[in-house]
Amino acid sequence: MLEQLLIFTRGGLILWSCKELINALKGSPIDNLIQSCLLEERSSAASYNYDGPGAAYTLKWTFHNELGLVFVAVYQRILHLLYVDELLAMVKREFLEIYDPKRTVYNDFDETFRQLRKEAEARAEELKKSKQVSKPLSNGKKQGKVQKTGFEGGNMKKSEGALANDGGDGDNRKGGKLENGHSNDNHVDIGGSKVNGTVNGVENTSSNGGAFDVNKLQKLRTKGGKKTETVVSKGSKVEPKKKVTKKNRVWDDSPRQEKLDFTDSVGENGDHIEVVSADHGESMMDKEEILSSESESEEDEEVGKDSKPETKKKGWFSSMFQSIAGKANLEKSDLEPALKALKDRLMTKNVAEEIAEKLCESVAASLEGKKLASFTRVSSTVQAAMEEALVRILTPRRSIDILRDVHVAKEQGKPYVVVFVGVNGVGKSTNLAKVAYWLQQHKVSVMMAACDTFRSGAVEQLRTHARRLQIPIFEKGYEKDPAIVAKEAIQEATRNGSDVVLVDTAGRMQDNEPLMRALSKLISLNKPDLVLFVGEALVGNDAVDQLSKFDQKLADLSSSPSARLIDGILLTKFDTIDDKVGAALSMVYISGAPVMFVGCGQSYTDLKKLNVKSIVKTLLK
């Protein structure tokens, strides 16, 4: 049964809704659809599933882009209604006939909707009955086919058994090696046992390059490993070779750089000299990034060149007339060349292929049916729509002012807890120290919690950062429960009056369930104020897999009913990617979490905010 059908404008004005079902909906599925799907450029999806308190709905929708209208149907997910798409198309067609931009009430559409609904339900019933009638006939045909294939299969088994008895000779045998060293993947039953790609119990492990000869490799190693003997005369002295040291590179006329030695100073007696906290300068978080205002006409021209469809060229007069008068309505075929060029461009910027495709589909859905303005090209219209979509995705939907949240927590008499999570080797500990230094610059007292009790040297690494920055650190060594260590660190920070606790965790792959279970326990037990996912800016398609599985595992393994997911993203190694900035877009699109910090160097000051305009400009350049 249909739960609700609404018609509203893109501005949020509800023009019409089904009066019979006005109080039927539980929760707020329409609001969730707008926030999670329509505003996030996911409108190209076929449907949206909403799980609310005591309700599970499926929502389907369609647009009229020229008039800015949205038609949404809501029904129970368990029902699988077949007529919803057809009903939406019929409602859209009939409503457009009576639509007037000056009207806001359409009570006269109620009777029209009842008739359309009955007609759609009747068609769905007829289709269902016709399928049921055709089922027995198709089943009879399938049985005949099964008997025939079974007979042929028996003959095939006999012939294959004969081939196996002959020692596996023959070019057409199944399950054996071919002449080029490859194996086919057919399954063969020999003597009641199933053999998959093997012959006589020997597994075929050949690769695409043919069989690998270990003896050849050993010969090459012995040849390369022989030392050449040098003949030295009796009278000559052998001078010891001097150790070659690498000289520092000098760039242009820049002054000589000091040696980058961060090891602890040692006194004459071998005692470590106490390190005094040094001022490393102002953090880049507090510096405004200035964008150069360059003309984008060249970029538009490039898009125009790339997006020219390979069709018959129009005459000069017709193309001139179309540019002056404007195209009646944009169709999908008009948008495809420009969207294909944009998709390729996004992928070259390291955007995941799946994300680039969904974005292009969403932009196509928002432009299809719109009228092209005079003196405007399709390519420039598509680029403007894509730019608007990218800015909307990358702009945070909530406040990311951590300093304000820290002061709010301080007024409540508790420390602000931040947990850093992510895969191995992305720079969690290093960037935790950068965040600590930035907070220090704003007169915020910080405590580090060494909860990476898994990796060797992790506690010592964090201890070194704490000593350099003169920040207290809470540690319990290795092989301890990180959730308990974090809990004790928060209690210690509360007693000492620390404003912020930065919790370092062990790196873990998204598929490692034991470590993901331990992380879920740490988060659900300590209830941090912020869960930061630390990810590399170098990743492409893997960004989607990492973030989606981290969120999924945290939701599945959580002991509390309201699972805590990732709140923000810290992108590292941003100084190594040149213009390949697509990982930021992929991560934000797949998780909905904003990029709160960007790591762009090796020193404590190399931490900055994400400049949305700069990223969008780079993506479309």
Salt bridges, closest charged atoms under 4 A:
GLU20 OE2 - ARG114 NE 2.76
GLU20 OE1 - ARG117 NH1 3.67
GLU40 OE1 - ARG42 NH1 3.87
GLU40 OE2 - ARG397 NH1 2.64
GLU41 OE2 - ARG392 NH2 1.85
ASP51 OD1 - ARG77 NH2 2.59
ASP85 OD2 - LYS60 NZ 3.30
GLU86 OE2 - ARG123 NH1 2.38
ASP108 OD1 - ARG103 NH2 3.22
GLU111 OE1 - ARG114 NH1 2.80
GLU119 OE2 - ARG123 NH2 2.84
GLU121 OE2 - ARG117 NE 3.43
ASP189 OD2 - LYS157 NZ 3.88
ASP264 OD2 - ARG467 NH2 2.80
ASP264 OD1 - ARG468 NH2 3.19
ASP286 OD1 - HIS442 NE2 2.94
ASP306 OD2 - ARG345 NH2 3.88
ASP334 OD2 - LYS327 NZ 3.53
ASP344 OD2 - LYS340 NZ 3.42
GLU354 OE2 - LYS358 NZ 3.23
GLU357 OE1 - LYS343 NZ 3.85
GLU388 OE2 - ARG392 NH1 3.60
ASP405 OD1 - ARG404 NH2 3.59
ASP452 OD2 - ARG455 NE 3.58
GLU475 OE1 - ARG463 NH2 2.75
ASP481 OD2 - LYS521 NZ 2.62
GLU488 OE1 - LYS476 NZ 3.81
GLU492 OE1 - ARG495 NH2 2.65
ASP499 OD2 - LYS410 NZ 3.89
ASP511 OD1 - LYS549 NZ 3.12
GLU513 OE2 - ARG517 NH2 2.77
GLU513 OE1 - LYS553 NZ 3.86
GLU536 OE2 - LYS573 NZ 2.40
ASP545 OD1 - LYS549 NZ 3.35
ASP567 OD2 - ARG564 NH2 2.61
ASP579 OD2 - LYS349 NZ 2.81
ASP579 OD1 - LYS580 NZ 3.27
